[in-house]
Amino acid sequence: MTTPPAPPVTDRKTWQTQLDELRLREKAHTREGDAIAASRRRLPMVEVDPTTRLLGANGPVPLLDAFEGRAQLFASYHMWHAGRPAADQCEGCTFFTGQVIELSYLHSRDVTFAVFCQGPFEETSRYRDFMGWQAPWYSVPAQSLDSLVAGRAFGMKACYLRQDDRVFETYWTTGRGCEPMAPSYGLLDMTVYGRQEQWEDSPQGWPQRFRTDGDQFRLDGRPTSQWSRLAAGRDDDLGTTGNTDSDHHCCGGSTPTGA
């Protein structure tokens, strides 16, 4: 096994001095993020039909019900390839959806998190069960696409506000704008080798084995996080015929050209 290159070794005082210099940039970056969030809170909003139909575990429900009585809703629009096996499902959506685990902090701020999936409910909910996700899960029927997706694409994330029986969309994003959902990326960014993706500005010889076409979220032919579920004995049968042609486009997620 070849040992990858590493940073030069120095004494702790020199190391801390350079780290302190970097910290100034980190703090400026944080403050700019705060300023952008402040502007985001001042955006206008657009009204959405509150009766727009979703399909849940108990059948059709209006969009209003997805709020679960709270004032705000964060919807993760999960891409789906109907009729394909679990191994061929969107690696980007799997990566992001799977990292939203503890919902109580969102609930304490009057925010509900839910997944709005592109595919049929029975098939997609089997995927949810296989992955062990606990977040509320809905399927978006074709007749609701104009109201909710409105010409955009699954893989996006959208925020909604409820005022009595009216619903408004306040923000949406896609591509790299979805990265706040993935603490794994934040942790990797603090490590010496980073995300190990080919677009990163890293020193010569640093490991960069992952492309950004979905490869960064896959391992040995399927979304990376599926392997631990299989090892735990979970069944990944989605009740489909299993078209094994995996030549499809998924929301690659971390493309450097994204927003």
Helices and strands as residue ranges (DSSP letters): H 12-40, E 46-48, E 53-56, E 59-62, G 63-67, E 72-78, G 86-88, H 91-97, H 104-108, E 111-117, H 121-131, E 137-139, G 142-144, H 145-148, E 157-163, E 166-173, G 175-181, H 183-189, G 215-217, E 218-219, E 222-223, H 226-231
